[in-house]
């Protein structure tokens, strides 16, 4: 990473229990549930960085 342009951002998890429930879906071996979760939340995730 270029030292002149890199940034360090601190993340915050507002709903730790919700994140804990979603994590196995995203990291698990089952593709279909992960695909469905991504499709259902694509517009929400799109606005996270803005």
C-alpha positions as CSV (number, residue, x, y, z in Angstrom):
1,X,0.0,0.0,0.0
2,X,1.2,3.4,-0.9
3,X,2.1,5.2,2.4
4,X,1.1,8.6,1.0
5,X,-2.5,7.7,0.2
6,X,-3.4,4.9,2.6
7,X,-5.9,5.4,5.4
8,X,-6.8,3.6,8.6
9,X,-10.4,3.5,9.4
10,X,-11.9,2.1,12.6
11,X,-15.0,-0.1,12.1
12,X,-17.9,-0.4,14.5
13,X,-20.3,-3.3,14.8
14,X,-23.6,-1.9,16.1
15,X,-25.4,-5.3,16.2
16,X,-22.9,-7.9,17.3
17,X,-25.5,-10.6,17.6
18,X,-26.8,-10.0,14.1
19,X,-23.3,-10.0,12.7
20,X,-22.6,-13.2,14.6
21,X,-25.6,-14.8,13.0
22,X,-24.7,-13.7,9.4
23,X,-21.0,-14.6,9.6
24,X,-21.5,-18.4,9.2
25,X,-23.7,-17.8,6.1
26,X,-21.0,-15.6,4.5
27,X,-18.1,-17.9,5.4
28,X,-19.8,-21.3,5.2
29,X,-19.5,-24.0,2.6
30,X,-23.1,-23.6,1.4
31,X,-23.2,-21.3,-1.7
32,X,-26.9,-20.8,-2.1
33,X,-27.6,-19.1,1.3
34,X,-24.6,-16.8,0.7
35,X,-25.8,-15.9,-2.7
36,X,-29.3,-15.1,-1.4
37,X,-28.0,-13.0,1.4
38,X,-25.8,-11.0,-1.0
39,X,-28.7,-10.5,-3.4
40,X,-31.1,-9.4,-0.7
41,X,-28.6,-6.9,0.8
42,X,-26.8,-5.6,-2.3
43,X,-28.4,-2.2,-2.3
44,X,-27.8,-1.7,1.4
45,X,-24.1,-2.7,1.1
46,X,-23.8,-0.4,-1.9
47,X,-24.6,2.6,0.3
48,X,-22.2,1.7,3.2
49,X,-19.2,3.4,1.8
50,X,-21.0,6.6,1.0
